[in-house]
Amino acid sequence: MECSENNAPCLRVEDVGNDWLSSVSFELCAGECIVINGPSGVGKSILLRAIADLDKHTGKVSLDNQVCEIIPAIQWRKQVGLLVADSAWWGERVGEHMPELEPEQLAVLGFDEGVMDWSVDRLSTGEKQRLALLRVLVNKPKILLLDEPTANLDPGSVAKVEELLLEYCRSRPAGLVWVSHDPDQAGRVADRTYRLDRDGLKRADNKHD
């Protein structure tokens, strides 16, 4: 699939790889979600980190026809936001990690504005995961790289996260690269699904063609 002028921004990943990742190429249009699955150890997280310019790699990554190398790293990572599986928390209180969050987004994920005063130590794994997502959204990225964003959540929270992400994708519009091992989730959120293995990235469905 190629992106048109009407659905920019467009993320282009061209022959990206390294010692732990086979060469990968794909395009992602605004308002589109792709899901990547595959066995453990094939480089799904490494691929996301390479796109976010956190790991060295061969090939080229570009957004809106601007290659990553010409954009300052801090600016790139605001436009191309990575949500890792295990987020880092360095301050004592939630509010130290992000500016004031949008009340609507907080409410969707089951929080109110008082969460900014919560101690990080009191957060459950699932609460940290949901708040880490909101922390990434503060920068209003054009592309979201999601590494198992619902892996530690109960079914109700999974539904809320999916709702928030799909609404963000469609309303901005933004592009989502979503790593998930759950085929049911892929069926709910993906415009396209890919499988990553030692031989590279292959299309795994024909949805929305």
VENSULDA-V485649 format. One record per pair of residues at least 24 apart in sequence whose ideal C-beta (glycine too) atoms are under 6 Angstrom apart, sorted by the first residue. I is the first residue (numbers start at 1). J is the second residue. If there is no record, write none. Layout:
# VENSULDA-V485649
i=<I & I>
j=<J & J>
This chain:
# VENSULDA-V485649
i=<3 & 3 & 8 & 9 & 9 & 9 & 11 & 11 & 11 & 12 & 13 & 14 & 14 & 15 & 16 & 16 & 16 & 17 & 18 & 20 & 21 & 21 & 22 & 24 & 28 & 30 & 30 & 31 & 31 & 32 & 32 & 33 & 33 & 33 & 33 & 33 & 33 & 34 & 34 & 35 & 35 & 35 & 35 & 35 & 36 & 36 & 36 & 37 & 37 & 38 & 38 & 38 & 42 & 42 & 44 & 44 & 45 & 48 & 48 & 48 & 51 & 52 & 52 & 52 & 78 & 79 & 79 & 80 & 81 & 81 & 81 & 81 & 82 & 83 & 83 & 83 & 83 & 84 & 85 & 85 & 87 & 89 & 94 & 98 & 98 & 99 & 101 & 105 & 108 & 108 & 109 & 125 & 126 & 126 & 126 & 142 & 143 & 144 & 145 & 146 & 147 & 148 & 162>
j=<27 & 29 & 64 & 63 & 64 & 142 & 63 & 143 & 175 & 62 & 61 & 59 & 60 & 59 & 50 & 57 & 59 & 58 & 57 & 46 & 46 & 47 & 200 & 201 & 175 & 173 & 175 & 170 & 173 & 175 & 191 & 169 & 176 & 178 & 189 & 190 & 191 & 177 & 192 & 178 & 180 & 186 & 190 & 193 & 179 & 194 & 196 & 181 & 195 & 195 & 196 & 197 & 196 & 197 & 179 & 196 & 147 & 82 & 145 & 147 & 145 & 80 & 82 & 145 & 139 & 141 & 142 & 143 & 136 & 139 & 141 & 144 & 145 & 133 & 136 & 146 & 149 & 147 & 147 & 148 & 132 & 120 & 118 & 135 & 138 & 138 & 134 & 134 & 160 & 164 & 160 & 152 & 152 & 153 & 157 & 174 & 175 & 176 & 177 & 178 & 179 & 179 & 189>
